[in-house]
Amino acid sequence: MGKKLKIEKSKKKEKWNVFNVASPVLDKDLLKGAHIELFYNNQAVIDGCLGVYEYNDCYLKLKLENGALILSGKDFDIVTFEERMMTVKGKIDTLEFCV
């Protein structure tokens, strides 16, 4: 039978901590401001919406903490708007941030 070779690993594996809770990026940037979730192009959930600038069935301009969010498309309907969370349904063609 053949001889078994023993291979020694000289370099230890590095563990990456991508989402460190103590990270300044997570604390300052990700938790502050608006949070937007898109479900295909049929629904958008915006958390951090402060109000509505303009609204009709094909155009929606929302007030955010650091600017505005513009949604363009057709058949828009604001399903819910409670506190700072808004749900919009309709066909979303474009999404644009204005600062």
C-alpha positions as CSV (number, residue, x, y, z in Angstrom):
1,M,0.0,0.0,0.0
2,G,1.0,3.6,-0.5
3,K,2.3,5.9,2.1
4,K,-0.1,8.5,3.6
5,L,1.2,12.0,3.4
6,K,0.6,14.2,6.3
7,I,-0.1,17.8,5.2
8,E,0.4,20.5,7.8
9,K,-1.6,23.7,7.6
10,S,0.7,26.6,8.5
11,K,-1.9,29.3,8.0
12,K,-4.9,29.5,10.2
13,K,-8.3,30.3,8.6
14,E,-9.4,33.9,9.0
15,K,-12.9,34.5,10.4
16,W,-14.6,37.4,8.9
17,N,-17.0,39.4,11.0
18,V,-19.0,41.2,8.3
19,F,-21.8,42.6,10.5
20,N,-20.1,43.4,13.7
21,V,-22.6,45.0,16.1
22,A,-20.0,47.5,17.4
23,S,-19.2,48.6,13.8
24,P,-19.6,52.3,13.3
25,V,-21.0,51.7,9.8
26,L,-23.9,49.7,11.2
27,D,-24.6,52.1,14.1
28,K,-24.6,55.4,12.1
29,D,-25.6,54.6,8.6
30,L,-27.8,51.6,8.4
31,L,-30.0,52.3,11.4
32,K,-30.5,56.0,10.6
33,G,-32.6,57.3,7.7
34,A,-35.0,55.5,5.4
35,H,-35.2,51.8,4.9
36,I,-36.8,50.7,1.6
37,E,-37.9,47.2,0.6
38,L,-39.0,46.4,-2.9
39,F,-41.1,43.4,-3.8
40,Y,-40.4,42.8,-7.5
41,N,-41.9,45.9,-9.1
42,N,-45.4,45.7,-7.6
43,Q,-44.9,46.9,-4.0
44,A,-42.6,49.1,-2.0
45,V,-42.4,49.5,1.8
46,I,-40.7,52.6,3.0
47,D,-39.7,53.0,6.6
48,G,-38.6,56.5,7.5
49,C,-41.1,58.4,5.4
50,L,-41.9,61.8,6.9
51,G,-44.7,62.8,4.5
52,V,-45.9,63.1,0.9
53,Y,-44.9,66.0,-1.4
54,E,-46.9,64.9,-4.5
55,Y,-49.1,61.9,-5.2
56,N,-51.2,60.7,-8.2
57,D,-51.7,57.3,-9.8
58,C,-48.4,57.4,-11.8
59,Y,-46.1,59.6,-9.7
60,L,-45.2,59.7,-6.0
61,K,-42.8,62.0,-4.3
62,L,-42.1,61.2,-0.6
63,K,-40.3,63.3,2.0
64,L,-37.4,61.5,3.7
65,E,-35.0,62.6,6.4
66,N,-32.2,63.4,4.1
67,G,-34.1,64.3,0.9
68,A,-36.9,62.9,-1.2
69,L,-37.8,59.6,-2.9
70,I,-39.6,59.7,-6.3
71,L,-41.5,56.6,-7.6
72,S,-42.7,56.6,-11.2
73,G,-45.0,54.0,-12.8
74,K,-48.7,53.5,-12.9
75,D,-51.7,52.4,-10.8
76,F,-50.2,53.6,-7.5
77,D,-52.1,53.2,-4.3
78,I,-50.9,54.0,-0.8
79,V,-52.1,51.0,1.1
80,T,-50.9,52.0,4.6
81,F,-49.2,55.1,6.1
82,E,-48.7,54.7,9.8
83,E,-46.2,56.7,11.8
84,R,-43.1,56.6,9.5
85,M,-43.9,53.5,7.5
86,M,-45.7,53.5,4.1
87,T,-46.7,50.7,1.8
88,V,-47.2,51.5,-1.9
89,K,-48.7,49.1,-4.5
90,G,-48.7,49.5,-8.2
91,K,-46.3,49.0,-11.1
92,I,-43.0,50.7,-10.2
93,D,-40.9,51.7,-13.3
94,T,-38.3,54.0,-11.7
95,L,-37.1,54.8,-8.2
96,E,-35.0,58.0,-7.7
97,F,-33.4,59.7,-4.7
98,C,-33.1,63.5,-4.5
99,V,-30.9,65.2,-2.0
